[in-house]
Amino acid sequence: MPHNLVKVFTGSSISVLAIMDKLESNSIYPLIKDRSESARLAGFGATSIMQQELYVPKEEEKKTREIIRNLDL
């Protein structure tokens, strides 16, 4: 994973999709990390229950956190 990314949210795939949609409409393009899906594809068991992580470039962190806060999730 690139070093300039910061984790801004961990939650359900539904919440992550809602945040991603709002971020993309603000020209912020996040990276989604799904450890459960990665483990499943590699042949291992799930590591967490349906949790995804959302990462954005460090320079977009402040704007992203404000957008997430305004979504009231």
Biotite code that builds the C-alpha atoms (Angstrom):
import biotite.structure as struc

atoms = struc.array([
    struc.Atom([0.000, 0.000, 0.000], chain_id="A", res_id=1, res_name="MET", atom_name="CA", element="C"),
    struc.Atom([1.356, 3.461, -0.839], chain_id="A", res_id=2, res_name="PRO", atom_name="CA", element="C"),
    struc.Atom([2.837, 5.323, 2.126], chain_id="A", res_id=3, res_name="HIS", atom_name="CA", element="C"),
    struc.Atom([0.893, 8.520, 1.482], chain_id="A", res_id=4, res_name="ASN", atom_name="CA", element="C"),
    struc.Atom([-2.500, 6.934, 2.283], chain_id="A", res_id=5, res_name="LEU", atom_name="CA", element="C"),
    struc.Atom([-4.266, 7.284, 5.630], chain_id="A", res_id=6, res_name="VAL", atom_name="CA", element="C"),
    struc.Atom([-7.146, 5.245, 7.020], chain_id="A", res_id=7, res_name="LYS", atom_name="CA", element="C"),
    struc.Atom([-10.192, 7.452, 7.568], chain_id="A", res_id=8, res_name="VAL", atom_name="CA", element="C"),
    struc.Atom([-12.979, 4.952, 8.199], chain_id="A", res_id=9, res_name="PHE", atom_name="CA", element="C"),
    struc.Atom([-13.672, 1.331, 9.163], chain_id="A", res_id=10, res_name="THR", atom_name="CA", element="C"),
    struc.Atom([-17.175, -0.045, 8.915], chain_id="A", res_id=11, res_name="GLY", atom_name="CA", element="C"),
    struc.Atom([-19.747, -2.001, 6.961], chain_id="A", res_id=12, res_name="SER", atom_name="CA", element="C"),
    struc.Atom([-19.608, -2.239, 3.188], chain_id="A", res_id=13, res_name="SER", atom_name="CA", element="C"),
    struc.Atom([-22.862, -0.275, 3.001], chain_id="A", res_id=14, res_name="ILE", atom_name="CA", element="C"),
    struc.Atom([-21.379, 2.641, 4.939], chain_id="A", res_id=15, res_name="SER", atom_name="CA", element="C"),
    struc.Atom([-18.156, 2.485, 2.938], chain_id="A", res_id=16, res_name="VAL", atom_name="CA", element="C"),
    struc.Atom([-20.092, 2.610, -0.356], chain_id="A", res_id=17, res_name="LEU", atom_name="CA", element="C"),
    struc.Atom([-22.096, 5.632, 0.838], chain_id="A", res_id=18, res_name="ALA", atom_name="CA", element="C"),
    struc.Atom([-18.899, 7.443, 1.850], chain_id="A", res_id=19, res_name="ILE", atom_name="CA", element="C"),
    struc.Atom([-17.109, 6.448, -1.356], chain_id="A", res_id=20, res_name="MET", atom_name="CA", element="C"),
    struc.Atom([-19.964, 7.835, -3.465], chain_id="A", res_id=21, res_name="ASP", atom_name="CA", element="C"),
    struc.Atom([-19.849, 11.171, -1.629], chain_id="A", res_id=22, res_name="LYS", atom_name="CA", element="C"),
    struc.Atom([-16.049, 11.356, -1.811], chain_id="A", res_id=23, res_name="LEU", atom_name="CA", element="C"),
    struc.Atom([-15.978, 10.634, -5.535], chain_id="A", res_id=24, res_name="GLU", atom_name="CA", element="C"),
    struc.Atom([-18.542, 13.379, -6.121], chain_id="A", res_id=25, res_name="SER", atom_name="CA", element="C"),
    struc.Atom([-15.978, 15.671, -4.424], chain_id="A", res_id=26, res_name="ASN", atom_name="CA", element="C"),
    struc.Atom([-13.117, 14.399, -6.646], chain_id="A", res_id=27, res_name="SER", atom_name="CA", element="C"),
    struc.Atom([-11.569, 12.285, -3.870], chain_id="A", res_id=28, res_name="ILE", atom_name="CA", element="C"),
    struc.Atom([-10.861, 8.734, -4.973], chain_id="A", res_id=29, res_name="TYR", atom_name="CA", element="C"),
    struc.Atom([-10.476, 6.369, -1.994], chain_id="A", res_id=30, res_name="PRO", atom_name="CA", element="C"),
    struc.Atom([-8.937, 2.928, -1.735], chain_id="A", res_id=31, res_name="LEU", atom_name="CA", element="C"),
    struc.Atom([-11.057, 0.252, -0.073], chain_id="A", res_id=32, res_name="ILE", atom_name="CA", element="C"),
    struc.Atom([-9.376, -2.576, 1.792], chain_id="A", res_id=33, res_name="LYS", atom_name="CA", element="C"),
    struc.Atom([-11.469, -5.626, 2.608], chain_id="A", res_id=34, res_name="ASP", atom_name="CA", element="C"),
    struc.Atom([-9.414, -8.023, 4.722], chain_id="A", res_id=35, res_name="ARG", atom_name="CA", element="C"),
    struc.Atom([-12.189, -10.648, 4.807], chain_id="A", res_id=36, res_name="SER", atom_name="CA", element="C"),
    struc.Atom([-12.413, -10.793, 1.028], chain_id="A", res_id=37, res_name="GLU", atom_name="CA", element="C"),
    struc.Atom([-8.626, -10.854, 0.684], chain_id="A", res_id=38, res_name="SER", atom_name="CA", element="C"),
    struc.Atom([-8.409, -13.754, 3.145], chain_id="A", res_id=39, res_name="ALA", atom_name="CA", element="C"),
    struc.Atom([-11.192, -15.627, 1.369], chain_id="A", res_id=40, res_name="ARG", atom_name="CA", element="C"),
    struc.Atom([-9.534, -15.231, -2.015], chain_id="A", res_id=41, res_name="LEU", atom_name="CA", element="C"),
    struc.Atom([-6.234, -16.470, -0.587], chain_id="A", res_id=42, res_name="ALA", atom_name="CA", element="C"),
    struc.Atom([-7.930, -19.548, 0.883], chain_id="A", res_id=43, res_name="GLY", atom_name="CA", element="C"),
    struc.Atom([-7.887, -18.471, 4.525], chain_id="A", res_id=44, res_name="PHE", atom_name="CA", element="C"),
    struc.Atom([-10.796, -17.853, 6.855], chain_id="A", res_id=45, res_name="GLY", atom_name="CA", element="C"),
    struc.Atom([-12.333, -14.435, 7.341], chain_id="A", res_id=46, res_name="ALA", atom_name="CA", element="C"),
    struc.Atom([-10.373, -12.176, 9.697], chain_id="A", res_id=47, res_name="THR", atom_name="CA", element="C"),
    struc.Atom([-13.175, -9.766, 10.550], chain_id="A", res_id=48, res_name="SER", atom_name="CA", element="C"),
    struc.Atom([-16.910, -9.706, 10.171], chain_id="A", res_id=49, res_name="ILE", atom_name="CA", element="C"),
    struc.Atom([-17.807, -7.693, 7.072], chain_id="A", res_id=50, res_name="MET", atom_name="CA", element="C"),
    struc.Atom([-15.605, -4.717, 7.936], chain_id="A", res_id=51, res_name="GLN", atom_name="CA", element="C"),
    struc.Atom([-13.943, -2.635, 5.250], chain_id="A", res_id=52, res_name="GLN", atom_name="CA", element="C"),
    struc.Atom([-11.319, 0.061, 5.606], chain_id="A", res_id=53, res_name="GLU", atom_name="CA", element="C"),
    struc.Atom([-11.310, 3.285, 3.611], chain_id="A", res_id=54, res_name="LEU", atom_name="CA", element="C"),
    struc.Atom([-8.035, 5.033, 2.745], chain_id="A", res_id=55, res_name="TYR", atom_name="CA", element="C"),
    struc.Atom([-7.425, 8.390, 1.074], chain_id="A", res_id=56, res_name="VAL", atom_name="CA", element="C"),
    struc.Atom([-4.300, 10.369, 0.136], chain_id="A", res_id=57, res_name="PRO", atom_name="CA", element="C"),
    struc.Atom([-2.841, 12.195, 3.140], chain_id="A", res_id=58, res_name="LYS", atom_name="CA", element="C"),
    struc.Atom([-3.444, 15.594, 1.529], chain_id="A", res_id=59, res_name="GLU", atom_name="CA", element="C"),
    struc.Atom([-7.198, 14.816, 1.295], chain_id="A", res_id=60, res_name="GLU", atom_name="CA", element="C"),
    struc.Atom([-7.567, 13.595, 4.902], chain_id="A", res_id=61, res_name="GLU", atom_name="CA", element="C"),
    struc.Atom([-8.998, 16.796, 6.421], chain_id="A", res_id=62, res_name="LYS", atom_name="CA", element="C"),
    struc.Atom([-11.580, 17.288, 3.657], chain_id="A", res_id=63, res_name="LYS", atom_name="CA", element="C"),
    struc.Atom([-12.505, 13.580, 3.787], chain_id="A", res_id=64, res_name="THR", atom_name="CA", element="C"),
    struc.Atom([-13.066, 13.564, 7.549], chain_id="A", res_id=65, res_name="ARG", atom_name="CA", element="C"),
    struc.Atom([-15.296, 16.631, 7.221], chain_id="A", res_id=66, res_name="GLU", atom_name="CA", element="C"),
    struc.Atom([-17.364, 14.928, 4.500], chain_id="A", res_id=67, res_name="ILE", atom_name="CA", element="C"),
    struc.Atom([-17.703, 11.762, 6.622], chain_id="A", res_id=68, res_name="ILE", atom_name="CA", element="C"),
    struc.Atom([-18.722, 13.807, 9.679], chain_id="A", res_id=69, res_name="ARG", atom_name="CA", element="C"),
    struc.Atom([-21.405, 15.577, 7.618], chain_id="A", res_id=70, res_name="ASN", atom_name="CA", element="C"),
    struc.Atom([-22.849, 12.256, 6.416], chain_id="A", res_id=71, res_name="LEU", atom_name="CA", element="C"),
    struc.Atom([-23.881, 11.516, 10.013], chain_id="A", res_id=72, res_name="ASP", atom_name="CA", element="C"),
    struc.Atom([-23.269, 7.758, 9.821], chain_id="A", res_id=73, res_name="LEU", atom_name="CA", element="C"),
])
